[in-house]
Amino acid sequence: MSTISGGCSSPGCDKVVEQRLACPKCIKLGLKPSYYCSQKCFVDSYPVHKSLHSIAKQIQSKKASTTLLDMDDDANTNEDDGITCSLDATPGQKLSLPFWAREDQYYSFTGSLKPCLQSPKKVIPPHIARPDYANHSQGVSESEVRDRGTNKNIRVYKGEELENLRYSCQMGREVLDVAGRAIREG
């Protein structure tokens, strides 16, 4: 039996999926299928997983009910879908609740931590190489899954290889520090 790339979609299960046990509701809703290693994993995780279905239905109904008044008008390209906001939106708009999280309609929050609208998706230029986990629905690295099955030894770095690793870690830390100072809420 051939192995499907990626692991089981059930939280806490790290088994490799060897069968095409997919959630039928995800397929029916047009979502990328969630694969499971066994029927038991699917049944055990379904109470949590089905919340994705209700959110997908809400998003689809919101998109279906929203119509553009003038398809040729450039001002309508940043349509208010209740999930994203434009880059030039006011801070009040950026921090407003998505439609699926409005307390009067769908959800009641118990604390002060609440979601806000997402900024528009930025497109990565095609000349930039994408890592193998970028195209997986759950961010699973196919190379790591493959290595986990075949690699039983821990690699020990020595000499120049170790110095290069230290240098890259220092550079990564500096980038995170600069980014941490540059970001802000909203």
N, C-alpha and C positions, 0 to 999 in steps of 0.2 A: 504494500500500500504506500503510495507516495505521501510525503509530508507536506502540509500546507505551510507556507512561510508564516512565522509568528507563533506566539504562544496562545494559550487558552484565554478567552476574554473574561473568565470568571475571576473576580478579585481574589488574590492570594494563591491562585493556582499557577504554577510555573511550568506545567507540562506542555510539551510540544503537541500541536494539533495534528493528528494523523488521519482524521476523517473529515468529511465536509458536513459537520453538524452545525448548521447555521441557524440563527434565530429567524423563523419564518415571518414574523411580524416586521422585522427590519427590512427584509426583502420586499414585502408587500408595500411598505411605506416608501420604498425607493432609497433606503439608507444603505450605506456600505455594510455588508453582513458582519455580524459578530460570530466568530467561530468558537466552538467549545470542544474540549477533549473528550467529554463523555456526556451522556444524558443527565447524569447526576449533577455535574457542574452547572449545566444549563438550568436545571430545575432549582438548584440551590441559589443561584444568582439572579433568577428571574424577578423576584420581588423588587430588587434594586434596579435591574436592567430595564424593566418596563417603564420606569420614569422617563427614559429617553424617548420612548414611543409617544408619551403624552406631550412632551416638549416639541417633538417633531411634528405632531399633528397640529399643535397650536401655531407653530411657525408656518406650516403649510397653509392653514386656514387664514392666517394674517396676510400672507403673500397673495392668496387667492382673492381675498376681499379688497385688497388695495389695487386700485387701477390708476393709471396715469391719465391725466386729462388731455395732455398733448404729447404724443410720442416723439415729435420732432423738436420739442423745446429742450434746450440744453440745461435749463435750470432744473428740470425734473430728473436728471440722471442720478442725483443723490436723493433718491426716494426715501421717505421716512418709513422704514420697515419695522420700527419698534425695537430693533436689536442693535443697529449701528448708528453712528452719528458722523457728520462730516468733520474734516480736520479743522475747519474754521468755525465750528460750533462754539457757543458761549460756554463758560464753565458750568453754568446751571444746567444747560442741555446735556453736557457730557456726563454729569453726575446724576442725571435722572434715571429712574428705574426702567429696565427693559419691559416691554408689554407683558411678558410672561411672569414677571415678578411683582406686578402691581398688587398691592395688598387688598385693594377693594375688589379685584377680580379673581386672582388665582392663588395667592400665597399670603400667609401671615408670618411676619418675621418676629422672632422673640428677642433678638439682640440688636445692636446698633450696626453690625456688619451686614451690608446689603450690596448686591451687584449694581453695576452701572453699565451704560451703553458702551459697546466696543467701538474702537476706532476702525476705520476702513482697512481691509486687508491690503497689505502692500505686496506687490508682485516682485518676486526675485528674478533678476535678469537671467536669461538663459545661459549666459557665459559663466555663471557661477555654479560650480558643481554642488549637487545636493547630496546630503548623506543618505544612506540606505533607509534610515528610519523616517525620513521626511515624507515618504509616500504611504507609510503604513497608518491605518486609521487610529491606532493607539500608540504610535511612536516607538514600536518595537524594532530594534536593530536586527536585521536578518543575519548579519555577520556575527553578532554576539550570540544569537541563538545557535548558529552553526558551530561556533567555537566552544560553546558550553557543552555541546554533545561530543566533541572530538578532543578538546584540550583538557587534560587532567593535571597539568603541571602549571605552577605559577612562574611567570617569566621574571628573571632577575636581570636588571639592567646594570651594566658596568661601563666604566671608562667614559668615552665621548658620548655614548648613547645616554648615560645617566646625566651628564652635564647638559645635554640638549633638552632632556626632560625637565630638569630643574629650571633652565632658562625659560622654557615655554610656560611652566607653571607660574614663574614670576611675572611674565608678560600677561598671562591670564588674570592674575590677581590685580595688576595695575589697571587693566581694562575694566574689570569689575568695579574697582574703586572710582575710576573716572565716571563710569556709567552711573554708579550709585549717587555721585554728587550731581549728576546732570538730570536725573529723572525727577518727576514730581507727580502728584496725584492728578488723575483726570487725563 
